[in-house]
Amino acid sequence: MKSAKFRLKKSANISGFALSKKDMKRRHFKIFPALAAFCLAGCAGMPEPPGPVGGEPVDGAGAASVFAAPPKSLAEKISGKMSLAEFYAELAFDPDGDSIYAVALKDPIGAYWASSVKDEALALVDELFPNRAQFDNEVDAFRHAYFSCRLAQEIGAERAKKFTDAYELHVVNSWGSRCMDLWNNREGRRIYADSPKSGKREFAKNEVIKAVKTKRLALSPFDIWREE
């Protein structure tokens, strides 16, 4: 009695089994959600280290009655107060924008880079600022600006902004801390604009350190108050 044999088609061969183009498409549809979930798992954690977060959730409602004043480090760059709505407009931030999950699903390659650069940024922060608190200070400022710059180097400023904006919506934070993060993310993208084609990591590290020392970055949260 002859043994059964599998006829191999030119389309594909996985583990000795022939797959038609239709079968391959079905497998791709099954694999994609798993890949997206992997990307989202890493993306949702960017770029904060483990630690406490909390405060007011940010949304578009009432932003015109909430006012922000810059921290002392930015006193020469921003004068006076502005409403939260005006600040959002200045940074082109949509407080009712896409969630981090929606952005990652639309751009899974960007999500991969976001996860990779997140790990890189956290490792560098631990190296440069050992045993330092990492929230609402110059370490926090460095981390956000470096992450934003490096992500823009890998996927471009426009795509990087979608991820960093969505992340600020993902994590519940105080309005003052969120303004700080948004500012530093924007400055990171601006630093990226002068990036060389080689030595990108070293360039980002050195330029963001310089931005901290020259107080180009927000080194503490914005002052926030509400006016009825």
Summary of the structure (lengths in Angstrom):
residues: 228
radius of gyration: 22.1
end to end distance: 89.5
largest distance: 90.9
contacts: 683
relative contact order: 0.16
helix: 56%
strand: 6%
